[in-house]
Amino acid sequence: MAYLGSGMEEVEKTVATVNMVCDTMTGNGSLTTMTIGASQEMPGHVNNVSIYFDGVAQRPATDYTLAGKTVTFTTAPENGVKVVCLSYASEYLDVISDATVYGSEILDGAITDAKIASGIAASKLTGALPAIDGSAVTNFSARGVTKSANDPTVSTNPTNGLGTVWANTTSGEMFVCTDATAGENVWTNMGSGTGNVEPWSFGGTISGYVSGGYPNGYPSSNVIEKFSFTSNANATDVGDLAVGVDFIAGHSSATHGYTAGGFTGSGPNRDEIQKFSFSADGNATDSANLSVARYALCGHSSETHGFSSGGTQNVIDKFPFASNANATDVGDCASAKQYASGQSSTTHGFISGGSPGPSNTIEKFSFSANGNATDIADLTVARTSAAGHSSETHGYTAGGQPTSDVIDRFPFASNTNATDVGNLTQARQYPAGSSSSTHGYSAGGQPTVNIIDKFQYAATANATDVGDLTVGRWVTAGHQI
């Protein structure tokens, strides 16, 4: 007898060894559906399912349809008819259905970069991730802490921009970058350390100081007073100059106040440069000398040097803040100047008013290049003996002689005449000028008063009386931190 092939029982035994699943049922003349029990995946398409009624093949999409794992027959199999369903697995599918492929079935190394076309959705990344080599991660900004034995500087440009954290491994202080401007970065101290690291500015943020002066009678005052920039309050006596002196120039570094030259009323003109600390209240020390002794001079400050201009000698002197070294003569005022007021931008010193005169001239000289000052503009009122103040963008001249209460303002960026922007609370000459980052302060003056006046840079407005010096005096020096 000819071979007729294996029966359906043999087919059911064999399909387990190939990539298909066999399901069976027996018809009852009314049941039109059959649920496939394949566990590894859904067939996905009716063509991936073969149906046999008592061994007779049925036509897909005509005699039966597929939805998910449910086969629906066009005509119910008759009673007693054995139905066999062969469902084929993924190697026969064009599209793999969701949730039908298990990790155990994927060969090691089978998933290549090209197969992950659009990355992995964040919703798929749950649970603990395995450790990876950070060098292999792209499009990611590391936020680790930069460690160094030193503090950052304004020129320390953070690799990761704003928010970069810097740890000084020597002091234990930590800083965070709050302004990532190349070469002018701001590093804010995160703890109780010695302060922020930010670009130098003439204006202070903490305190103003007034030193020396003439208290209506000799000897000259040696008092160093301090008053707050953050609250309106009276000044306190925090130390003494090494030599009581008046008609002096005032300078400020990031850490110290300086007075230069002056007069004591008995003896020759002075050439001392005196220095006192901002961080610890205390007395000043004689740290260096001007190139020539004189009084009635005015002071200017760059980030690294103090400059003393004019006075009873027409000299612009320069001395370093970093060392106790004598000043050198680096230029002259455009005209011989005494009793002028000094202002400072980040790049230039300015000399306003003065005598002989009184004068209304505004002169300018460079901090970076040694040279003479040039006449660039005029004040609104010719005067001597006024207080000098500096914001980041403008110079201010307040009060003066003939006795005046005028506050003049002129721009640093252009050689333009000053404008009248307000008045002091009391007209006076010889007040001391201190500068915060937002306000100018004029302290003391003649007639002998102890008033501390305050005016804002941002608005055109008169000054207000915000406190008193411990001693009324004039021809003093002003400083700030």
C-alpha positions in Angstrom: 0.0 0.0 0.0 1.3 3.5 -0.8 2.5 5.8 2.0 -0.2 8.2 2.9 1.8 10.3 5.4 1.6 10.8 9.2 -1.7 11.3 10.9 -2.6 14.5 12.7 -1.4 13.0 16.0 2.1 12.8 14.5 1.9 16.4 13.3 1.0 17.5 16.8 4.1 15.7 18.2 6.3 17.2 15.5 5.4 20.9 15.6 7.1 21.2 19.0 10.4 20.8 17.3 9.9 23.5 14.7 9.0 27.2 15.1 5.2 26.8 15.3 2.5 25.9 17.8 -0.4 23.5 17.4 -3.8 24.0 18.9 -6.9 21.7 18.5 -10.6 21.6 19.1 -13.6 19.5 18.1 -16.5 21.1 16.3 -20.0 21.0 17.6 -21.9 22.5 14.6 -22.3 25.9 16.3 -19.0 27.1 17.7 -17.4 29.6 15.3 -14.3 30.7 17.3 -11.1 29.2 18.5 -8.6 30.7 20.9 -5.0 30.1 20.1 -2.9 29.1 23.2 0.5 30.1 21.8 2.5 31.5 24.7 5.6 32.9 23.0 3.9 35.4 20.7 0.8 36.2 18.7 0.8 35.3 15.0 0.0 38.8 14.0 -1.5 38.0 10.6 -4.1 35.5 9.4 -1.6 34.2 6.9 0.6 33.0 9.8 -2.2 30.6 10.9 -3.1 27.3 9.1 -6.5 25.7 9.9 -7.4 22.0 9.0 -10.9 20.4 9.3 -10.3 16.7 9.6 -7.1 17.2 7.6 -8.6 19.4 4.9 -6.9 22.8 4.7 -9.1 25.9 5.0 -8.5 29.2 3.2 -7.1 32.1 5.3 -9.2 35.3 5.2 -12.0 33.4 3.4 -12.8 30.4 5.6 -11.4 32.0 8.8 -10.1 35.4 10.1 -7.7 36.3 12.9 -7.9 39.0 15.6 -5.1 38.8 18.2 -5.2 35.2 19.3 -8.9 34.5 18.3 -9.7 32.6 15.1 -13.2 33.1 13.7 -14.6 30.6 11.2 -16.9 31.7 8.4 -18.9 28.5 8.9 -19.0 26.6 12.2 -17.2 23.2 12.0 -19.7 20.3 12.0 -20.2 18.2 15.0 -17.3 15.8 15.6 -14.9 17.5 13.1 -11.4 17.7 14.5 -10.0 21.2 14.0 -6.2 21.6 14.0 -4.6 25.2 14.1 -0.9 25.6 13.3 0.3 29.1 14.3 3.7 30.2 13.0 6.3 32.1 15.0 8.4 35.3 14.4 10.7 34.1 11.7 7.7 34.1 9.4 6.4 37.5 10.5 7.1 40.8 8.8 6.2 42.7 12.0 6.7 41.5 15.6 3.8 42.3 17.8 4.3 44.2 21.1 5.1 42.1 24.2 5.7 39.0 22.1 9.6 38.7 22.3 11.2 37.6 25.5 14.8 38.5 26.6 15.8 34.9 26.8 15.1 34.5 23.1 17.4 37.3 22.0 20.9 36.1 21.0 23.8 37.8 22.8 25.2 40.6 20.6 22.2 40.5 18.3 21.0 44.1 19.0 23.3 46.5 17.1 23.4 50.3 17.2 21.7 50.4 13.8 18.7 48.4 15.3 18.1 51.2 18.0 17.1 53.9 15.6 15.5 56.5 17.9 17.0 55.8 21.3 15.2 54.3 24.3 12.2 56.1 25.9 12.6 57.2 29.4 9.5 55.2 30.4 11.5 52.0 29.6 14.4 53.0 31.9 13.0 51.8 35.3 14.7 50.2 38.2 18.4 50.2 38.9 20.7 50.8 36.0 24.0 48.9 35.6 27.3 50.7 36.2 28.7 52.2 33.0 31.9 54.0 31.9 31.1 57.7 31.9 33.5 58.3 29.0 31.0 56.4 26.8 28.2 58.8 27.6 27.5 61.6 25.1 25.2 64.7 25.2 25.5 64.8 29.0 27.1 67.6 31.1 28.8 66.1 34.2 28.0 68.0 37.4 30.8 66.7 39.5 32.8 68.8 42.0 36.0 70.4 40.7 38.7 69.9 43.3 41.6 72.2 43.8 44.1 73.3 46.5 43.2 76.9 45.7 40.1 79.1 45.3 38.7 79.7 41.8 39.4 83.1 40.2 37.4 85.4 38.0 39.4 83.9 35.1 38.5 80.3 36.0 36.0 79.6 33.3 33.8 76.6 34.4 33.7 73.7 32.1 30.1 73.0 32.9 28.9 76.6 33.0 26.5 77.9 35.6 26.1 75.7 38.6 29.6 74.3 38.6 30.8 73.5 42.1 34.4 74.1 43.2 35.9 72.7 46.3 39.1 74.1 47.9 40.7 71.0 49.3 43.0 73.1 51.5 40.5 75.3 53.2 37.4 73.2 52.8 35.5 76.1 51.3 33.1 75.5 48.4 32.0 77.8 45.7 29.3 77.6 43.0 29.5 79.5 39.7 26.6 82.0 39.6 27.8 84.0 36.6 29.7 82.3 33.8 31.0 85.3 31.8 34.4 84.4 30.3 37.2 86.1 32.3 34.7 87.7 34.6 33.2 84.7 36.3 31.4 85.0 39.7 32.0 82.2 42.2 29.7 82.5 45.2 30.9 81.1 48.5 28.5 78.4 49.7 29.5 78.5 53.4 30.9 80.8 56.0 34.2 81.4 54.2 36.1 84.5 53.4 33.7 85.7 50.6 32.8 85.5 47.0 35.1 85.5 44.1 34.0 88.1 41.5 35.4 90.7 39.1 36.9 93.7 40.8 34.8 96.7 41.2 35.6 100.0 42.9 32.3 99.9 44.7 31.9 97.9 47.9 29.1 95.8 49.3 29.8 95.6 53.0 31.1 98.8 54.6 32.4 102.3 54.1 35.3 103.8 56.0 36.5 107.3 56.9 40.0 107.9 58.1 42.0 110.9 59.4 40.9 114.5 58.9 40.7 117.8 60.7 38.3 118.0 63.7 38.4 121.8 64.0 41.7 122.0 65.7 45.1 120.2 65.6 46.4 117.7 66.1 44.9 116.0 63.1 42.6 113.1 63.7 43.9 109.5 63.5 40.5 107.9 63.8 39.4 105.1 61.4 35.6 104.7 61.4 33.4 102.1 59.7 29.7 102.3 58.7 27.4 99.7 57.1 26.4 99.7 53.5 23.6 97.1 54.2 21.7 99.1 56.9 21.4 102.8 57.8 23.4 103.3 61.0 26.0 105.4 62.7 29.7 104.8 62.2 31.9 103.1 64.8 35.6 103.7 65.7 37.5 100.6 64.6 41.1 101.7 64.7 43.8 104.4 64.4 46.1 105.6 61.7 49.8 105.3 62.4 50.0 109.1 62.0 47.1 111.5 62.4 46.8 113.4 59.2 44.4 115.5 57.1 44.1 116.7 53.4 44.9 113.1 52.4 44.0 110.7 49.5 42.0 107.6 50.1 42.4 104.2 48.3 40.8 100.8 48.5 42.0 97.3 47.5 39.9 94.2 47.9 41.3 93.7 51.4 42.8 96.9 52.7 42.2 100.7 53.0 45.1 103.1 52.3 45.7 106.8 53.0 48.5 108.7 51.2 50.3 112.0 51.9 48.6 114.8 53.8 49.4 117.5 56.4 49.5 117.5 60.2 49.6 121.3 60.8 53.0 121.0 62.4 56.0 120.0 60.3 56.5 119.3 56.6 54.1 117.7 54.2 53.7 114.0 54.5 54.7 111.2 52.1 53.5 108.1 54.1 51.2 105.5 52.6 49.3 104.0 55.5 47.5 100.7 55.3 44.8 99.0 57.4 42.9 95.7 57.1 39.2 95.5 56.2 38.8 91.9 57.5 39.9 92.7 61.1 39.3 96.0 62.9 42.6 97.5 63.9 45.2 100.2 63.5 47.0 101.1 60.3 50.7 100.7 59.6 53.1 102.9 57.6 53.6 100.6 54.6 55.4 102.7 52.0 56.0 106.3 50.7 54.9 108.5 47.8 57.4 109.7 45.3 57.1 113.2 46.7 55.6 114.5 49.9 52.4 116.6 49.4 48.8 117.3 50.6 45.5 118.2 49.0 45.8 115.3 46.7 43.1 112.9 45.5 42.9 109.1 45.4 42.0 106.5 42.8 42.0 102.6 42.8 42.4 100.0 40.2 42.2 96.2 41.0 45.9 96.0 41.6 47.2 99.6 42.4 46.5 102.8 44.2 47.0 106.1 42.4 47.5 109.5 44.1 47.1 112.5 41.8 47.8 116.2 42.1 48.1 118.1 45.4 50.8 120.5 46.2 52.9 118.7 43.6 51.5 118.0 40.1 52.3 114.3 40.1 50.3 111.1 39.5 51.8 108.4 41.7 51.2 104.7 41.5 51.8 102.0 44.2 51.1 98.2 44.3 48.5 96.7 46.6 50.3 93.3 46.6 53.4 94.5 48.3 54.5 97.3 50.6 56.5 99.1 47.9 57.0 102.8 47.4 55.0 104.7 44.8 56.5 105.7 41.5 55.8 108.9 39.4 53.9 107.7 36.3 52.5 111.0 34.9 51.0 114.5 35.6 47.6 116.1 35.8 46.6 118.0 32.7 46.9 121.2 34.9 48.3 121.6 38.4 45.5 120.4 40.7 44.9 120.7 44.4 41.7 119.9 46.4 40.2 117.9 43.5 38.0 114.8 43.9 38.9 111.4 42.5 36.8 108.8 40.8 37.7 105.3 39.4 36.4 103.1 36.6 37.8 99.6 36.0 40.4 101.1 33.5 40.9 104.8 34.3 41.2 107.4 37.0 39.3 110.6 36.9 40.1 114.0 38.5 37.2 116.5 38.8 37.2 120.1 39.9 40.0 121.4 42.1 42.1 124.6 42.3 43.6 126.9 41.2 40.2 128.1 40.1 37.9 126.8 41.3 37.9 124.5 38.3 35.1 122.7 36.4 37.4 120.4 34.4 37.2 116.6 34.4 40.5 114.9 33.6 41.2 111.2 32.8 44.3 109.0 32.9 44.9 105.3 32.2 45.5 102.7 34.9 47.3 100.3 32.5 49.6 102.7 30.6 51.8 105.3 32.4 51.0 108.8 31.1 49.6 112.2 31.8 45.9 113.0 32.3 43.9 114.7 29.6 41.0 117.2 30.0 37.9 115.4 28.7 34.8 117.2 30.0 33.3 119.7 32.5 31.3 119.7 35.8 28.1 121.7 36.0 29.6 123.8 38.7 33.2 124.9 39.1 34.4 123.9 42.6 37.1 122.5 44.8 37.1 120.2 47.8 34.2 117.9 46.8 33.7 114.3 47.6 34.4 111.7 44.8 32.2 108.6 44.2 32.2 105.9 41.6 29.6 103.5 40.3 30.4 100.8 37.7 29.5 103.2 34.9 29.7 106.8 36.2 31.7 109.2 38.4 30.0 111.5 40.9 31.2 114.8 42.5 29.3 115.9 45.6 29.4 119.2 47.5 32.5 121.4 47.4 33.7 124.9 47.6 32.2 127.5 47.0 30.0 125.8 49.5 27.7 123.6 47.4 25.2 120.8 47.8 25.2 119.8 44.1 25.7 116.1 43.1 27.1 115.9 39.6 27.3 112.7 37.5 29.4 112.0 34.4 29.8 108.8 32.3 33.0 106.7 32.2 32.3 105.3 28.7 32.3 108.7 26.9 34.0 112.1 27.3 30.8 113.9 28.2 30.0 116.8 30.5 28.4 116.1 33.9 24.8 116.6 34.7 23.2 117.8 38.0 21.4 114.7 39.4 20.6 115.8 43.0 21.7 117.5 46.2 23.3 116.6 49.5 21.2 117.1 52.7 23.5 120.0 53.6 25.8 122.2 51.5 29.4 121.6 52.6 33.0 121.2 51.5 35.7 118.6 52.1 33.4 115.6 52.8 34.8 112.1 52.4 33.5 110.0 49.5 32.8 106.3 49.8 31.2 104.1 47.2 29.0 101.0 47.4 27.9 99.1 44.4 24.6 100.9 44.4 25.0 104.2 46.4 27.4 107.0 47.1 28.1 108.1 50.6 29.4 111.6 51.6 30.6 111.8 55.2 31.5 114.8 57.4 32.7 118.0 55.9 33.0 121.7 56.6 31.2 123.5 58.3 32.2 120.7 60.7 29.5 118.1 60.6 29.2 114.4 61.3 26.5 113.7 58.7 26.7 110.5 56.6 24.6 111.3 53.4 23.5 108.5 51.0 22.3 108.8 47.4 21.4 106.1 44.9 23.1 105.7 41.5 20.1 104.2 39.7 17.8 107.3 40.1 18.1 111.0 39.9 17.4 112.0 43.5 18.6 113.9 46.5 20.7 112.3 49.2 19.3 111.3 52.6 20.9 111.5 56.1 21.4 107.9 57.1 23.8 108.1 60.1 26.6 110.0 61.9 30.3 109.8 62.3 31.7 109.4 65.8 33.6 112.6 65.3 32.6 115.5 63.1 35.6 116.4 60.9 36.6 117.3 57.3 39.5 116.8 54.8 39.3 113.1 55.5 39.8 110.0 53.3 37.0 107.6 52.2 37.3 103.9 51.6 35.0 100.9 50.9 34.9 97.1 50.9 
